[in-house]
Amino acid sequence: MARVGDIRQFAGNQNSLEIEGLARFAVDEQNKKQNVLLELRKVVNVKQQVVSGTMYYITLEAADGGVKKVYDAKIWAKPWMNFKSLQEFKLLGHAPAEASA
């Protein structure tokens, strides 16, 4: 049985506007902090944890100079306070090559 505070798989659609907006926010914040130019390609996975607000753990694919890479982003959100903060953003590695038809 899941407990309060446990990290859980996101129950909604990981391609929703809410999650895409959070992923874009994470990439934009990382671009500002590190003076890089990552471009969001897609959301790969989403988990969430109820804290004082919600902590989102988003695995995303972004292009770095045309090279697709996979990153983990941790975003803390409190929508009722219009608050969101990028807590962590780390490179996991290169994105797997897509199969050609």
C-alpha positions as CSV (number, residue, x, y, z in Angstrom):
1,M,0.0,0.0,0.0
2,A,1.3,3.5,-0.9
3,R,2.0,5.9,1.9
4,V,1.8,9.7,2.0
5,G,5.2,11.1,0.8
6,D,6.0,8.1,-1.4
7,I,7.3,8.7,-4.9
8,R,4.6,7.4,-7.3
9,Q,4.2,7.0,-11.0
10,F,2.2,10.0,-12.3
11,A,-1.4,9.0,-12.5
12,G,-2.3,11.4,-15.3
13,N,-1.2,11.7,-18.9
14,Q,2.6,12.4,-19.1
15,N,2.0,14.3,-22.3
16,S,-0.5,16.7,-20.7
17,L,-0.1,20.4,-21.0
18,E,0.7,20.6,-17.3
19,I,3.6,18.1,-17.5
20,E,4.9,19.6,-20.8
21,G,4.8,23.0,-19.2
22,L,6.8,21.7,-16.2
23,A,9.4,20.0,-18.5
24,R,9.8,23.2,-20.5
25,F,10.2,25.2,-17.3
26,A,13.0,22.8,-16.2
27,V,14.8,23.1,-19.6
28,D,14.5,26.9,-19.6
29,E,15.8,27.1,-16.0
30,Q,18.7,24.9,-16.8
31,N,19.5,27.0,-19.9
32,K,19.6,30.1,-17.8
33,K,21.6,28.6,-14.9
34,Q,24.2,26.9,-17.1
35,N,24.2,29.2,-20.1
36,V,23.4,26.4,-22.5
37,L,20.8,25.9,-25.2
38,L,18.9,22.7,-24.6
39,E,15.7,22.1,-26.6
40,L,13.0,19.9,-25.2
41,R,12.1,17.0,-27.4
42,K,9.7,14.8,-25.3
43,V,8.8,13.7,-21.8
44,V,9.9,10.1,-21.3
45,N,8.6,9.4,-17.7
46,V,6.9,11.2,-14.8
47,K,6.7,10.4,-11.1
48,Q,5.3,12.6,-8.3
49,Q,5.6,13.0,-4.6
50,V,3.2,14.9,-2.4
51,V,5.2,17.3,-0.1
52,S,4.3,20.8,0.7
53,G,3.0,21.0,-2.8
54,T,4.1,18.4,-5.3
55,M,7.6,17.3,-6.3
56,Y,7.7,16.1,-9.9
57,Y,10.4,13.8,-11.2
58,I,10.5,14.1,-14.9
59,T,12.7,12.1,-17.2
60,L,12.9,14.1,-20.5
61,E,14.7,14.0,-23.8
62,A,16.4,17.2,-25.0
63,A,18.6,18.2,-27.8
64,D,22.0,19.6,-27.0
65,G,23.6,21.0,-30.1
66,G,21.5,18.6,-32.2
67,V,22.5,15.6,-30.1
68,K,19.6,14.0,-28.2
69,K,20.3,13.4,-24.5
70,V,18.2,12.1,-21.6
71,Y,18.0,14.2,-18.4
72,D,16.3,13.8,-15.0
73,A,14.6,17.0,-13.7
74,K,13.2,17.5,-10.2
75,I,10.6,20.3,-10.0
76,W,8.9,21.5,-6.8
77,A,5.5,23.1,-7.5
78,K,2.9,24.8,-5.3
79,P,0.2,25.9,-7.8
80,W,-1.9,27.8,-5.2
81,M,1.1,30.1,-4.6
82,N,2.1,30.3,-8.3
83,F,5.4,28.8,-7.2
84,K,7.7,26.3,-9.0
85,S,11.4,25.7,-8.6
86,L,13.9,23.5,-10.4
87,Q,15.6,21.5,-7.6
88,E,17.8,19.3,-9.7
89,F,18.7,18.7,-13.4
90,K,21.1,16.0,-14.3
91,L,22.3,14.2,-17.5
92,L,21.6,10.5,-17.6
93,G,23.2,9.9,-21.0
94,H,22.5,9.9,-24.7
95,A,19.0,9.1,-26.0
96,P,18.6,5.7,-27.6
97,A,18.7,5.8,-31.4
98,E,15.3,5.6,-32.9
99,A,14.6,2.6,-35.2
100,S,14.3,3.6,-38.9
101,A,11.5,2.2,-40.9
